[in-house]
Amino acid sequence: TMSKRKKKIMSLKESEPQVNAFVEKVKELSEGLYYISETDAEIFPFSGTKAESVSKEEILRQTNNEPKTPVEERDFAEIFARLTATEDWFGEEENAIVGKFSALQKFLEENLKDLKVFKIGSIQLDVYFVGLDAESNLMGIQTKAVET
């Protein structure tokens, strides 16, 4: 029916401001942060579409990768623990970076559920830290890594 379709369009539109607010906040929180592997990569917002679950199949589909593309699932908390760990020798700059990564982690944890990390590809990897928002959209951050 017409009215039902209209309603569906409305609800999609209603989630847009939330998605945009999420994206803007991620940009703000990740400014000046780099994901360190064998290269330093900037961190960007990732905003996907509705997902049944946070799975390898889903991330490959939403990033337009072939279903056979190598993808490794990693633990969100574990990877962030590495980004937010402090060392005795840290100066002001290092501690500021840790603080920013902690703020980013907290924001993602407060806004997304079932958070996971996916590394897609081999050697030159696309890395996604993703979960589901209140509307079941796949959202999070994306970056790159080089692992040889």
C-alpha positions, 0 to 999 in steps of 0.5 A, a space after each residue: 500500500 502507498 501509505 506503508 511505502 511512504 512510512 518506510 521512506 520516512 523512517 529511512 529519512 529519520 535515521 539519516 540525521 543520526 547517521 550524519 551525527 555519528 559520522 561527524 562525531 567519528 571525524 572529530 574524535 579520530 582527527 590526528 589519530 593514526 592506526 599503526 602497522 607497518 604503515 600509519 593510516 588515517 581513520 575514517 568513519 564507516 557508515 553502511 546499511 542495514 545488517 542482520 548481524 556483524 559478520 564476515 559475509 556482511 562486511 564483505 558485502 557492504 564493502 563491495 568485496 568478493 565473497 571469497 576475499 580473505 577476511 580475518 575477524 579480530 576482537 574489538 576490545 583486544 585491538 583497542 587495548 593495544 591502542 589505549 595502552 600507556 607506557 612509562 616512557 610516554 610523554 604528553 603527545 603519546 598520552 594525548 593520543 591514548 586519550 583520543 583513542 580511549 574517547 573513540 573507543 568509548 563513543 563506539 561502545 556507547 553507540 554500537 552493539 556487537 562490535 568486531 574488527 575485520 581485516 580484509 585482504 592480505 598484506 595491504 589490509 582494509 580494517 573495519 571496526 564495526 557494530 550495529 547502531 540502534 537502527 541495525 545499520 553497520 557503522 564504525 570506523 575504517 582504516 588501513 594496515 600493512 602486515 607482511 
